[in-house]
């Protein structure tokens, strides 16, 4: 699965979470509701993707980014930098 990078060190994600009044655990719970497998994204992973400290991560799986963007009802490309298309696609 391809990896995506969070934009602006996660600031757009933090802004959207704040705008919607969602904490990391709250966002994690909502990802379970939209995940077809029911697993969702853990609160720890949300914390690493949205975080600013030494445990923050710049990259995550595309499927993780999709679930987060789906819950936030935000265009995924506003929160994450998507990988380029494969040669020959499109």
Short mmCIF file of the C-alpha atoms (twelve columns), coordinates in Angstrom:
data_MODEL
# 
_entry.id   MODEL 
# 
loop_
_atom_site.group_PDB 
_atom_site.id 
_atom_site.type_symbol 
_atom_site.label_atom_id 
_atom_site.label_alt_id 
_atom_site.label_comp_id 
_atom_site.label_asym_id 
_atom_site.label_seq_id 
_atom_site.Cartn_x 
_atom_site.Cartn_y 
_atom_site.Cartn_z 
_atom_site.pdbx_PDB_model_num 
ATOM 1  C CA . UNK A 1  0.000   0.000  0.000   1 
ATOM 2  C CA . UNK A 2  1.420   3.408  -0.896  1 
ATOM 3  C CA . UNK A 3  2.376   5.898  1.769   1 
ATOM 4  C CA . UNK A 4  1.203   9.497  1.870   1 
ATOM 5  C CA . UNK A 5  2.731   12.492 3.643   1 
ATOM 6  C CA . UNK A 6  0.781   14.788 5.890   1 
ATOM 7  C CA . UNK A 7  0.732   18.378 4.718   1 
ATOM 8  C CA . UNK A 8  2.368   21.202 6.677   1 
ATOM 9  C CA . UNK A 9  3.501   18.850 9.457   1 
ATOM 10 C CA . UNK A 10 -0.145  17.954 10.190  1 
ATOM 11 C CA . UNK A 11 -1.460  21.502 10.649  1 
ATOM 12 C CA . UNK A 12 -4.405  21.127 8.205   1 
ATOM 13 C CA . UNK A 13 -5.403  17.919 9.988   1 
ATOM 14 C CA . UNK A 14 -5.194  19.555 13.418  1 
ATOM 15 C CA . UNK A 15 -7.165  22.548 12.152  1 
ATOM 16 C CA . UNK A 16 -9.939  20.340 10.775  1 
ATOM 17 C CA . UNK A 17 -10.103 18.249 13.938  1 
ATOM 18 C CA . UNK A 18 -10.344 21.428 16.027  1 
ATOM 19 C CA . UNK A 19 -12.997 22.896 13.726  1 
ATOM 20 C CA . UNK A 20 -15.130 19.784 14.167  1 
ATOM 21 C CA . UNK A 21 -14.456 19.478 17.891  1 
ATOM 22 C CA . UNK A 22 -12.803 16.070 17.553  1 
ATOM 23 C CA . UNK A 23 -10.047 14.756 19.785  1 
ATOM 24 C CA . UNK A 24 -7.692  11.997 18.646  1 
ATOM 25 C CA . UNK A 25 -9.734  9.295  20.388  1 
ATOM 26 C CA . UNK A 26 -12.967 10.784 19.016  1 
ATOM 27 C CA . UNK A 27 -11.635 10.755 15.468  1 
ATOM 28 C CA . UNK A 28 -10.362 7.201  15.965  1 
ATOM 29 C CA . UNK A 29 -13.806 6.030  17.078  1 
ATOM 30 C CA . UNK A 30 -15.454 7.607  14.042  1 
ATOM 31 C CA . UNK A 31 -12.986 5.904  11.680  1 
ATOM 32 C CA . UNK A 32 -14.289 2.553  12.896  1 
ATOM 33 C CA . UNK A 33 -17.754 3.575  11.739  1 
ATOM 34 C CA . UNK A 34 -16.619 4.252  8.150   1 
ATOM 35 C CA . UNK A 35 -14.095 1.415  7.846   1 
ATOM 36 C CA . UNK A 36 -15.665 -1.509 5.970   1 
ATOM 37 C CA . UNK A 37 -13.655 -3.887 8.190   1 
ATOM 38 C CA . UNK A 38 -14.735 -2.078 11.366  1 
ATOM 39 C CA . UNK A 39 -11.149 -1.731 12.589  1 
ATOM 40 C CA . UNK A 40 -10.614 1.961  11.924  1 
ATOM 41 C CA . UNK A 41 -7.508  3.883  12.898  1 
ATOM 42 C CA . UNK A 42 -6.180  3.673  16.447  1 
ATOM 43 C CA . UNK A 43 -6.071  6.738  18.669  1 
ATOM 44 C CA . UNK A 44 -2.291  6.260  18.928  1 
ATOM 45 C CA . UNK A 45 -1.921  6.414  15.142  1 
ATOM 46 C CA . UNK A 46 -4.120  9.513  14.976  1 
ATOM 47 C CA . UNK A 47 -1.895  11.055 17.636  1 
ATOM 48 C CA . UNK A 48 1.255   10.320 15.668  1 
ATOM 49 C CA . UNK A 49 -0.180  11.672 12.405  1 
ATOM 50 C CA . UNK A 50 -1.675  14.810 13.960  1 
ATOM 51 C CA . UNK A 51 1.094   15.318 16.512  1 
ATOM 52 C CA . UNK A 52 3.947   17.784 16.673  1 
ATOM 53 C CA . UNK A 53 6.351   16.185 19.126  1 
ATOM 54 C CA . UNK A 54 9.091   13.626 18.844  1 
ATOM 55 C CA . UNK A 55 6.576   10.815 18.248  1 
ATOM 56 C CA . UNK A 56 4.931   12.603 15.291  1 
ATOM 57 C CA . UNK A 57 5.114   10.848 11.934  1 
ATOM 58 C CA . UNK A 58 5.132   12.514 8.522   1 
ATOM 59 C CA . UNK A 59 3.888   9.446  6.612   1 
ATOM 60 C CA . UNK A 60 1.014   7.014  6.873   1 
ATOM 61 C CA . UNK A 61 -0.725  4.416  4.749   1 
ATOM 62 C CA . UNK A 62 -3.075  5.681  2.065   1 
ATOM 63 C CA . UNK A 63 -5.888  3.642  3.610   1 
ATOM 64 C CA . UNK A 64 -5.337  5.411  6.963   1 
ATOM 65 C CA . UNK A 65 -5.423  8.825  5.296   1 
ATOM 66 C CA . UNK A 66 -8.586  7.881  3.397   1 
ATOM 67 C CA . UNK A 67 -10.436 6.883  6.583   1 
ATOM 68 C CA . UNK A 68 -9.412  10.110 8.324   1 
ATOM 69 C CA . UNK A 69 -10.431 12.282 5.371   1 
ATOM 70 C CA . UNK A 70 -13.722 10.389 5.061   1 
ATOM 71 C CA . UNK A 71 -14.632 11.036 8.692   1 
ATOM 72 C CA . UNK A 72 -13.623 14.690 8.466   1 
ATOM 73 C CA . UNK A 73 -15.511 15.025 5.161   1 
ATOM 74 C CA . UNK A 74 -12.445 16.813 3.828   1 
ATOM 75 C CA . UNK A 75 -10.759 16.356 0.457   1 
ATOM 76 C CA . UNK A 76 -7.898  13.960 1.114   1 
ATOM 77 C CA . UNK A 77 -5.516  16.106 -0.933  1 
ATOM 78 C CA . UNK A 78 -6.094  19.006 1.468   1 
ATOM 79 C CA . UNK A 79 -4.764  16.982 4.396   1 
ATOM 80 C CA . UNK A 80 -2.206  14.689 2.716   1 
ATOM 81 C CA . UNK A 81 0.144   14.785 -0.274  1 
ATOM 82 C CA . UNK A 82 -0.850  11.906 -2.523  1 
ATOM 83 C CA . UNK A 83 1.647   9.777  -4.436  1 
ATOM 84 C CA . UNK A 84 2.017   10.461 -8.142  1 
ATOM 85 C CA . UNK A 85 0.018   8.228  -10.484 1 
ATOM 86 C CA . UNK A 86 1.651   5.116  -11.859 1 
ATOM 87 C CA . UNK A 87 3.175   5.500  -15.348 1 
ATOM 88 C CA . UNK A 88 0.574   4.647  -17.943 1 
ATOM 89 C CA . UNK A 89 -2.391  5.479  -15.687 1 
ATOM 90 C CA . UNK A 90 -4.886  7.961  -16.750 1 
# 
